């Protein structure tokens, strides 16, 4: 077996290893979709890409080990399609999470989220009634708001301590009213209107101390889901970009090694003929 075959086999093993973080990122997003982000379709392309890289890498390893030209052609073309798909997916992920982020709040450690800060395809999908009914039910069933409650000796933590907490986007947007509404803190998910002064934000009227309602119908809750998705996808996108660079380098080297191998195969008969002609003729007695 030629050195180039060993190299191609090694490169395919590296691509197999590179598929693990991609698949792991898809599985992590899937767990987030079930527990926090509650949007259950964005992670599947990443899982499919990770599995495809694994399968194609195994085909490439087999083709290199057995010097099977068909498997090597299949590997190179399939890997080209996968790399192109991954490039498109990374661009798509950045494009749909480009707009919007949390806003800092005076004298608060957490941020708050406003729907007008977000726009585009993902915002329209999240805020559509058919999707939001499923997302809000998912958030409610995840008990994210119940999990944020803390108590000391049977008493809820003070407002001063709560204001210093770094809440997740979901906790900030769905589990409490917006700060502008002027509600008075009693505990993490129970707020009173104090002197009756409530802000003009429509979410102020949507807030409810009913633990089954809270702010699940608020625009701030929808915005916080978008903010949470952005954070999750940006983390995974960083990994995807690193793996994509590795895949591109591996693919270019594999193509060069395969072309070198094919050129040697094409030159071998000619080289053997020249060697035979160069050998001195033997004298027979």
N, C-alpha and C positions, 0 to 999 in steps of 0.2 A: 504494500500500500504506500502511496506516495506521501511525502510530507504535507502536501496541500490537502489531502484527504484527512489527515490527522488535524490540520488546522481548521478545516470546515467542521469536523466533528466537535472540536473544542468550542468553536464559535456557536454552534447550535446548542451546546450544553449551556453556554452563557446566556443565550436567548431564553432557554428554558428557565434558568434561574431568574432572569429579568421578568418573566411572566408572573412570578410569585407575588412581587409587590403590587402589580396591577390587579391581579385577582384579589389580593388582600384588601386593596383599596375599595374594590367593588363590594366585597363582603362587609367592610366597615361601613360603607355608605348604606348598605342594606340594613344593617343593625340600627343605624341612625334613622332610616326611613321607618323602621318599626317602633322606635322609641321616642325620637325627638323631632326630626325634620318632617316626618310623616308624608313625604312625597315619594311614591314607590315605583317610579319608572325610570329615573335618571341613572340608577346604579346598574341596570341590566346590560346596557351596551359595554360598560367597562368589564363586567364579569365575562361576557361573551368574548371580548377581545383577549382577555387573559387566558381563557381556555383555548382559544384559537391559536395563540402563540405557543402554548404548551404542546398542542397536537402537531403543529407544523414543525416545531423544533425537534420533536421525536422523529418525524418523517425525515428531516434533514440529517439527524444522527444516523438513522438507518441507511440513508442514501450514501453518506460518507463512508460508513463502515463496509458496506457491500459494493461500493463503487457503482451504484445504480443510477444511471444518468437520468432516467425518468423521474425518480424521487427527488433528485437534485433540482431538476427543472421545476417540478411541482413546488418544492420548498422555496425557491427563489421567487417564483411568481406569487405564491400565496403570501410570503413575507412582504413583498412589495405592496400587495393589497392591504395587509394588516397595518403596515407602517403608515400608508396613506390614510387609512381609516382612523388610526390613532391621532394623526396630525389634525384631521378634521374634527375629531371629538374634542381634543384639547382646545382648539379654536372655538368650537361651539360652547364648551363649558365656560370659557372666559367671556364670550360674547353675552351669554344669557345671565351671567352674574356680574356684569360690568358696572351696572348702576346701583346706587343705594348703599347706605351703611348706617350704623347707629349714630345718634347725636349725643354729645355729652350733656349732662344735666348739672346745673349749679348745685354745689354742696351734696352731690351724689357720686358714688363710685361707679354705679351702673350707667348704661346708656339706654336711650329710648328710641323707638323706631316709628317712622312716619311713612305711610303708604305713598305719599306724593314724592318721596325720594327715590322710589323704584319705578321702573317702566320696562316695557318690552314684552317679549313672548312669555317669559317665565312669570312675570307679574300678572299678565292676563290669565295665564293658566291657573295660578294659585288662587286668584280672586274670583274665578268663575264659580257660580253657585254649585254646580255639580261636583267640582273638585273640593271646594271649601267645606262642604258638608262632610266629606270623608276625612279631610285633614283635621278639622276641628274635633270630630269624633275620636280620631286617633290621638290627638293631644290630650283630650279628656281621659281616654282609656289608659294613657301612659302614666297618669297620676303625677305629672311633672309639677303641678302646682302644690299638691299635697306633700310632695317630697321636699319642697323648699321651706316648709314650716319648721321652725326650731323653737325649742322651749328650754327654760332653765328653772329647775325646781317647780315645774308645773306652770310657769309663767312664760308667755311669749317674750322673745328678745325685744329690747327697747327700739324705738324708732331711730335713735342715733346709731345704734349698732347695725340696724337693717340698712340704713342709708350708706353705710360703708361697705356693704357686700357687693361683689362683682357678680351680678346676676347674668344668667344665660339670656340670649335673645328671647326665648320662649317665656322664661320666668318674668322678664321685664315687660313684654308686650301682651301676654295673655293672662297673667296671674294677678295683676294689680292694675289700678286705673292710671292713666297718664298723670304725671306730676302737675301739668297745667290745670287739671280739673280741680285742684284744691282740696281733695279728700284728705281726711285725717287718719293717720295710721293707727290701727288697733292691733292687728297682727298681719302677717305677710299677705293673707288673702281676705282680710276683713277690714274695710275702710268705711268711715262715716263722713257725711258731707259737712260736718262741723256747723258753721253758722249758716249753712244753706247756700253758700257761694260756690257755684260750680262753673267751670270754664265753658267757653263756647265750642270747644271741640266736640263733634258729634259722639265721640267715644265716651264722653262724660255721662251721657244719658244711657249708653249701652252697658255700662258697668253694673254688675249685680253682685251682692254678697252671697247670693245663692251659689254654693260650691259647685253646682252642676252647670252654672252659666258663666260666672266671673266675667272675663272680657273676651270670651271665645268668639263673639260676634263682632268684636272691635276691629277697626282698620289697623290699629297698632299690633294686634295679634297676627294679622295677615302679613304686615310688614316685618314682624319679628321672625316669621317662618322664612321669608325671603332672606333676611339677614343671617339666619342660622344656616340656610342652604349655601349662601355665599361663603361663609367661613368654612363649611365642610368641604365644598368643592374647590376652594382655593388651596386647602391643605393637600387634597388628593392630586390637584393639578400640578403642584410642585413636584410630587413624586413621578407623575406621568411624564413631565417634561424631561426629567433626568433619565428615566428609562427610555424615552423616545430618542434622546441623543445617543445613548448606548446602543440601541437597536439600529440606528442609522449607521453608526460606525461599524458595527458587526456586519450589517448587510452589505456595505460597500466592500469590506475586506473579504467577505464570503464570495461576492461576485468576482472580485479580482482573482481569488484563489481558484474558483471554478473555471474561469476563462484560462488561467494558466494551466490547469490540469487538462482542459480540452485541447489546448495548443500542443501540449506534449503528446497527447494521444494521436493527434493528426500528424505530428512530425516523426513518430516512432518508425513507421514502415520505411520512410525515406531515409531516416538515419541508419536503420539496419541495413538497407541496400548499400549505402555508401560505405559502411563498415565492411560489408562482405566484399565489395569491389576493392577496398583498400588492402585486404588480406593478400599476402603473396600466394601465388599458385603453387601447389605442391607437384613435385615430379614423381611420377609413378614408374617404377621399374617392372 
